[in-house]
Amino acid sequence: MKQADYCLDIVILAGGPSEPLEEGGASLHRSLISINGKTVMKHIVSAIRASSIYRKLIIIGSEDLNESAFSTLADHYLPTPPTAKLSENVCKAIRFSQATHVLIVAGDIPTIRTDILEDLAQIVHEYAEKDLLAFVVTKDSVEASFPGSHRTYGKIKEGRAKVGNVLAVKKEAMDKLEPLIERFTKNRKSVIKLAFSFGIWNVIKLAVLKNISIPQLEKAFEKSTGISAKGILVPYGELAVDIDKPSDLKDIEAYFRKRS
């Protein structure tokens, strides 16, 4: 792809209902939780706005976000019902974008930084011919930034790893991608679960032996789906730590204290 043709939009996914982090707790929208003096959404938007990597910032959010001032932070705000599936929100945002590529950022990863986004954008440009890019983070990288953090990992040849909460998609590949996005978003955090969900039997056999590599996954995925995907190992634990439980908030608060 010629450099003049390439452009990138960034989408923040902030749909979904407000829910308690623990039983009996208050209902919270993950993007509106306050951490280190700012909401999660403000942390993410600030990191994006400090960069020059994108054409438009698109936020897709449910009612709580729409009623807050944060809907005005986007170049385009797309309201979505809190009952909408993650896959539906992903497809809606990508279809709305007019860029050649879309970087999809989860709305609950407040530790993402401008330098990380700039590095990811460079990778997207480098692999602009790929339909889908998944950023893979090893346990060692997570532990380096969030020591003692409890995450779920899959075992691959490159080590214990998980898929981060940022993905990149080539817009013109949407016709191929859309029928598969629900399975991908549902199982996106585990490279092994992805293999199982797409029925890639030769990968599953290797996974049982804990001997599957990212390049093998890529080849098998393309053979099974017709989609050209690339898994990129990145050293950013910040992509792997989202907000699912109270201990995640403690890990994130410790991260900000360490960096201050």
Sine and cosine of phi, psi and omega as CSV:
sin_phi,cos_phi,sin_psi,cos_psi,sin_omega,cos_omega
0.00,0.00,0.74,-0.67,0.02,-1.00
-0.93,0.37,0.58,-0.81,-0.03,-1.00
-0.86,0.51,-0.57,0.82,-0.02,-1.00
-0.91,0.41,-0.43,0.90,-0.03,-1.00
-1.00,0.08,-0.36,0.93,-0.12,-0.99
-0.98,0.18,0.71,-0.70,0.18,-0.98
-0.45,-0.89,0.43,-0.90,-0.15,-0.99
-0.81,-0.59,0.77,-0.64,0.23,-0.97
-0.97,-0.24,0.48,-0.88,0.09,-1.00
-0.92,-0.40,0.74,-0.67,0.04,-1.00
-0.91,-0.42,0.78,-0.63,0.16,-0.99
-0.98,-0.22,0.84,-0.55,0.02,-1.00
-1.00,-0.02,0.94,-0.33,-0.01,-1.00
-0.77,-0.64,0.58,0.81,0.08,-1.00
-0.99,0.15,-0.23,-0.97,0.02,-1.00
1.00,0.05,0.37,-0.93,-0.05,-1.00
-0.99,0.16,0.26,-0.96,0.19,-0.98
-0.97,0.22,0.76,-0.65,-0.05,-1.00
-0.65,-0.76,0.44,-0.90,0.07,-1.00
-0.95,0.31,0.55,-0.83,0.09,-1.00
-0.97,0.26,-0.44,0.90,0.03,-1.00
-0.62,-0.78,0.36,-0.93,-0.06,-1.00
-0.85,0.52,0.77,-0.63,0.02,-1.00
1.00,0.09,-0.07,1.00,-0.01,-1.00
-0.99,0.11,0.10,-1.00,0.02,-1.00
-0.95,0.32,0.52,-0.85,0.06,-1.00
-0.97,0.24,0.77,-0.63,-0.07,-1.00
-0.74,-0.68,0.65,-0.76,0.19,-0.98
-1.00,0.06,0.82,-0.57,-0.13,-0.99
-0.83,0.56,-0.58,0.81,-0.03,-1.00
-0.96,0.28,-0.27,0.96,-0.07,-1.00
-0.96,-0.27,0.05,1.00,0.08,-1.00
-0.92,0.39,0.67,-0.74,0.01,-1.00
-1.00,-0.02,0.81,-0.59,0.02,-1.00
-0.68,-0.73,0.76,-0.65,0.04,-1.00
0.81,0.59,0.64,0.77,0.11,-0.99
1.00,0.07,-0.03,1.00,0.01,-1.00
-0.63,-0.78,0.42,-0.91,0.10,-0.99
-0.94,0.33,0.34,-0.94,0.06,-1.00
-0.82,0.57,-0.70,0.71,-0.01,-1.00
-0.88,0.48,-0.66,0.75,0.00,-1.00
-0.90,0.44,-0.64,0.76,0.06,-1.00
-0.85,0.53,-0.74,0.68,-0.06,-1.00
-0.92,0.40,-0.74,0.67,-0.02,-1.00
-0.89,0.45,-0.65,0.76,0.01,-1.00
-0.87,0.49,-0.67,0.75,0.03,-1.00
-0.90,0.44,-0.65,0.76,0.00,-1.00
-0.93,0.37,-0.74,0.67,-0.06,-1.00
-0.90,0.43,-0.41,0.91,0.02,-1.00
-0.98,0.21,-0.11,0.99,0.01,-1.00
-0.98,-0.21,0.15,-0.99,0.07,-1.00
-0.80,-0.60,0.57,0.82,-0.16,-0.99
-1.00,-0.07,-0.14,0.99,-0.22,-0.98
-0.79,-0.61,0.31,-0.95,0.06,-1.00
-1.00,-0.01,-0.81,0.59,-0.02,-1.00
-0.71,-0.71,0.56,-0.83,0.14,-0.99
-0.97,-0.23,0.85,-0.52,0.00,-1.00
-0.91,-0.41,0.79,-0.62,0.10,-1.00
-0.91,-0.41,0.77,-0.64,0.11,-0.99
-0.93,-0.37,0.88,-0.47,-0.14,-0.99
-0.65,-0.76,0.40,-0.92,0.02,-1.00
-1.00,-0.02,-0.15,-0.99,-0.24,-0.97
-0.83,0.56,-0.70,0.72,-0.05,-1.00
-0.86,0.51,-0.65,0.76,0.00,-1.00
-0.95,0.31,-0.62,0.78,0.00,-1.00
-0.89,0.47,-0.55,0.83,-0.02,-1.00
-0.99,0.14,-0.19,0.98,0.02,-1.00
-1.00,-0.06,0.09,-1.00,0.02,-1.00
-0.97,0.26,-0.15,0.99,-0.14,-0.99
-0.96,0.27,-0.28,0.96,0.07,-1.00
-0.91,0.42,-0.37,0.93,-0.02,-1.00
-1.00,0.10,-0.10,0.99,-0.02,-1.00
-0.98,0.22,-0.28,0.96,-0.07,-1.00
-1.00,-0.03,0.38,-0.92,0.21,-0.98
-0.95,0.31,-0.55,0.84,0.09,-1.00
-0.64,-0.77,0.77,-0.64,0.05,-1.00
-0.92,-0.38,0.81,-0.59,-0.01,-1.00
-0.92,-0.38,0.93,-0.36,0.05,-1.00
-0.96,0.29,0.54,-0.84,0.02,-1.00
-0.58,-0.81,0.57,-0.82,0.05,-1.00
-0.90,0.44,0.56,-0.83,0.02,-1.00
-0.89,0.45,-0.30,0.95,0.01,-1.00
-1.00,0.06,-0.10,0.99,-0.02,-1.00
-0.91,0.42,0.62,-0.79,0.04,-1.00
-0.95,0.32,0.44,-0.90,0.07,-1.00
-0.83,0.56,-0.68,0.74,-0.02,-1.00
-0.88,0.47,-0.61,0.80,0.02,-1.00
-0.91,0.42,-0.66,0.75,0.01,-1.00
-0.92,0.38,-0.63,0.77,0.05,-1.00
-0.86,0.50,-0.76,0.65,-0.03,-1.00
-0.89,0.45,-0.66,0.75,-0.01,-1.00
-0.88,0.48,-0.71,0.71,-0.05,-1.00
-0.93,0.37,-0.68,0.74,-0.01,-1.00
-0.92,0.40,-0.67,0.74,0.03,-1.00
-0.88,0.48,-0.56,0.83,-0.01,-1.00
-0.95,0.33,-0.57,0.82,-0.06,-1.00
-0.88,0.47,0.56,-0.83,0.08,-1.00
-0.94,-0.34,0.17,0.99,0.01,-1.00
-1.00,0.08,0.24,-0.97,0.05,-1.00
-0.96,0.27,-0.49,0.87,-0.03,-1.00
-0.68,-0.74,0.47,-0.88,-0.02,-1.00
-0.78,-0.63,0.79,-0.61,0.11,-0.99
-0.99,-0.15,0.87,-0.49,-0.09,-1.00
-0.98,-0.22,0.87,-0.50,-0.08,-1.00
-0.89,-0.45,0.80,-0.60,0.06,-1.00
-0.90,0.43,0.55,-0.83,-0.06,-1.00
-1.00,0.09,0.27,0.96,-0.01,-1.00
-0.70,-0.71,0.60,0.80,0.07,-1.00
-0.83,-0.56,0.97,0.23,-0.13,-0.99
-0.93,0.36,-0.23,0.97,-0.04,-1.00
-1.00,0.01,0.04,1.00,0.07,-1.00
-0.89,0.45,0.63,-0.78,-0.09,-1.00
-0.86,-0.52,0.26,-0.96,0.01,-1.00
-0.88,0.48,-0.68,0.73,-0.03,-1.00
-0.90,0.43,-0.56,0.83,0.06,-1.00
-0.92,0.40,-0.73,0.69,0.01,-1.00
-0.87,0.49,-0.65,0.76,0.01,-1.00
-0.91,0.42,-0.62,0.78,0.05,-1.00
-0.92,0.39,-0.69,0.73,0.02,-1.00
-0.89,0.46,-0.66,0.75,0.01,-1.00
-0.89,0.45,-0.61,0.79,0.05,-1.00
-0.90,0.44,-0.63,0.78,0.04,-1.00
-0.91,0.42,-0.68,0.73,0.02,-1.00
-0.86,0.51,-0.69,0.72,0.01,-1.00
-0.89,0.45,-0.67,0.74,-0.01,-1.00
-0.89,0.46,-0.60,0.80,-0.02,-1.00
-0.94,-0.35,0.65,0.76,-0.10,-1.00
-0.89,0.46,-0.36,0.93,-0.01,-1.00
-0.98,0.21,-0.24,0.97,-0.03,-1.00
-0.98,0.20,0.59,-0.81,0.02,-1.00
-0.95,0.31,-0.57,0.82,-0.13,-0.99
-0.54,-0.84,0.72,-0.70,0.10,-1.00
-0.87,-0.50,0.78,-0.63,0.09,-1.00
-0.91,-0.42,0.77,-0.64,0.00,-1.00
-1.00,-0.10,0.88,-0.47,-0.12,-0.99
-0.97,-0.23,0.72,-0.70,-0.07,-1.00
-0.85,-0.52,0.76,-0.64,0.02,-1.00
-0.99,0.12,0.34,-0.94,0.05,-1.00
-0.86,0.51,-0.62,0.78,0.01,-1.00
-0.86,0.51,-0.64,0.77,0.01,-1.00
-0.93,0.38,-0.64,0.77,0.04,-1.00
-0.90,0.44,-0.72,0.70,-0.03,-1.00
-0.90,0.44,-0.51,0.86,0.00,-1.00
-0.90,0.44,-0.56,0.83,-0.02,-1.00
-0.98,-0.18,-0.47,0.88,-0.06,-1.00
-0.74,-0.68,0.94,0.33,-0.05,-1.00
-0.85,0.52,0.75,-0.66,0.02,-1.00
0.99,0.13,0.05,1.00,-0.01,-1.00
-0.92,0.40,0.67,-0.74,-0.03,-1.00
-0.99,-0.11,0.97,-0.25,0.04,-1.00
-0.83,-0.55,0.22,-0.98,0.06,-1.00
-0.97,-0.26,0.80,-0.60,-0.06,-1.00
-0.84,-0.54,0.39,-0.92,0.17,-0.98
-0.95,-0.30,0.47,-0.88,-0.01,-1.00
-0.99,-0.12,0.89,-0.46,0.09,-1.00
-0.81,-0.59,0.09,-1.00,-0.07,-1.00
-0.87,0.50,-0.54,0.84,-0.02,-1.00
-0.97,0.24,-0.11,0.99,0.00,-1.00
0.80,-0.59,-0.09,-1.00,0.10,-0.99
-0.97,0.25,0.80,-0.60,-0.16,-0.99
-0.48,-0.88,0.23,-0.97,0.10,-1.00
-0.56,-0.83,0.34,-0.94,0.06,-1.00
-0.99,0.13,0.75,-0.66,-0.03,-1.00
-0.95,0.30,0.12,-0.99,-0.07,-1.00
-1.00,-0.01,0.48,0.88,0.11,-0.99
-0.71,-0.70,0.73,-0.68,0.04,-1.00
-0.75,-0.66,0.37,-0.93,0.09,-1.00
-0.81,-0.59,0.65,-0.76,-0.07,-1.00
-0.74,-0.67,0.66,-0.75,0.14,-0.99
-1.00,0.08,0.83,-0.56,-0.13,-0.99
-0.84,0.54,-0.65,0.76,-0.08,-1.00
-0.95,0.32,-0.14,0.99,0.03,-1.00
-1.00,-0.02,0.06,1.00,-0.12,-0.99
-0.88,0.48,-0.56,0.83,0.02,-1.00
-0.88,0.48,-0.58,0.82,0.05,-1.00
-0.98,0.18,-0.60,0.80,-0.12,-0.99
-0.98,0.20,-0.59,0.81,-0.18,-0.98
-0.83,0.56,-0.68,0.73,0.00,-1.00
-0.91,0.42,-0.27,0.96,-0.09,-1.00
-0.95,-0.31,-0.14,0.99,-0.15,-0.99
-0.91,0.42,-0.57,0.82,0.00,-1.00
-0.88,0.47,-0.71,0.70,0.03,-1.00
-0.90,0.43,-0.63,0.78,-0.04,-1.00
-0.92,0.39,-0.73,0.68,-0.03,-1.00
-0.92,0.40,-0.58,0.81,-0.01,-1.00
-0.91,0.42,-0.59,0.81,-0.10,-1.00
-0.92,-0.40,0.29,0.96,-0.20,-0.98
-0.91,0.43,-0.40,0.91,-0.13,-0.99
-0.99,0.14,-0.13,0.99,-0.02,-1.00
-0.76,-0.65,0.86,-0.51,0.02,-1.00
-0.90,0.44,-0.52,0.86,0.00,-1.00
-0.96,0.27,-0.67,0.74,0.06,-1.00
-0.88,0.48,-0.57,0.82,0.07,-1.00
-0.87,0.49,-0.70,0.71,0.01,-1.00
-0.87,0.49,-0.70,0.71,0.02,-1.00
-0.90,0.44,-0.67,0.74,-0.08,-1.00
-0.92,0.40,-0.44,0.90,0.02,-1.00
-0.99,-0.16,0.10,0.99,0.10,-1.00
0.90,0.44,0.59,0.81,-0.02,-1.00
-1.00,0.05,1.00,0.00,-0.21,-0.98
-0.91,0.42,-0.61,0.79,0.01,-1.00
-0.92,0.38,-0.51,0.86,0.08,-1.00
-0.94,0.33,-0.66,0.75,0.00,-1.00
-0.87,0.50,-0.67,0.74,0.02,-1.00
-0.87,0.48,-0.69,0.72,0.02,-1.00
-0.92,0.39,-0.58,0.82,-0.01,-1.00
-0.89,0.45,-0.62,0.78,0.03,-1.00
-0.86,0.50,-0.56,0.83,0.01,-1.00
-1.00,0.06,0.02,1.00,-0.01,-1.00
0.85,0.52,0.63,0.78,-0.12,-0.99
-0.76,-0.65,0.40,0.92,-0.01,-1.00
-1.00,-0.05,0.68,-0.74,0.02,-1.00
-0.95,-0.31,0.26,-0.96,0.02,-1.00
-0.88,0.47,-0.71,0.70,0.05,-1.00
-0.86,0.51,-0.59,0.81,0.05,-1.00
-0.91,0.41,-0.64,0.77,0.06,-1.00
-0.88,0.47,-0.68,0.73,-0.01,-1.00
-0.87,0.50,-0.74,0.67,-0.03,-1.00
-0.90,0.43,-0.69,0.72,-0.01,-1.00
-0.92,0.39,-0.62,0.79,0.01,-1.00
-0.90,0.44,-0.68,0.73,0.00,-1.00
-0.92,0.38,-0.63,0.78,0.02,-1.00
-0.91,0.42,-0.61,0.79,-0.05,-1.00
-0.98,0.20,-0.55,0.83,-0.16,-0.99
-0.89,-0.45,-0.32,0.95,-0.10,-0.99
0.99,0.16,0.12,0.99,-0.03,-1.00
-0.98,-0.21,0.76,-0.65,0.03,-1.00
-1.00,0.09,0.96,-0.27,-0.05,-1.00
-0.89,-0.45,0.45,-0.89,0.03,-1.00
-0.70,-0.71,0.79,-0.61,0.10,-0.99
-0.99,-0.15,0.83,-0.56,-0.07,-1.00
-0.91,-0.42,0.87,-0.50,0.11,-0.99
-0.96,0.28,0.84,-0.54,0.04,-1.00
-0.81,-0.59,0.51,-0.86,-0.11,-0.99
-1.00,-0.01,0.58,0.82,-0.14,-0.99
-0.91,-0.42,1.00,-0.10,0.08,-1.00
-0.88,0.48,-0.36,0.93,0.00,-1.00
-0.86,0.51,-0.43,0.90,0.00,-1.00
-0.98,0.22,-0.30,0.95,-0.13,-0.99
-0.99,-0.16,-0.31,0.95,-0.11,-0.99
-0.98,-0.20,0.98,-0.19,0.08,-1.00
-0.96,-0.28,-0.10,-1.00,-0.10,-0.99
-0.94,-0.33,0.98,-0.21,0.04,-1.00
-0.88,-0.47,-0.40,0.92,-0.12,-0.99
-0.47,-0.88,0.29,-0.96,-0.05,-1.00
-0.83,0.56,-0.58,0.81,-0.01,-1.00
-0.90,0.43,-0.44,0.90,0.05,-1.00
-0.91,0.42,-0.63,0.77,0.04,-1.00
-0.89,0.46,-0.64,0.77,0.02,-1.00
-0.90,0.43,-0.66,0.75,0.03,-1.00
-0.89,0.46,-0.67,0.75,-0.04,-1.00
-0.95,0.33,-0.65,0.76,0.04,-1.00
-0.89,0.45,-0.65,0.76,0.05,-1.00
-0.89,0.45,-0.60,0.80,0.02,-1.00
-0.88,0.47,-0.73,0.68,-0.02,-1.00
-0.92,0.39,-0.62,0.79,0.05,-1.00
-0.88,0.47,-0.65,0.76,-0.03,-1.00
-0.91,0.42,-0.59,0.81,-0.07,-1.00
-1.00,0.05,-0.22,0.98,-0.04,-1.00
-0.98,0.18,0.00,0.00,0.00,0.00
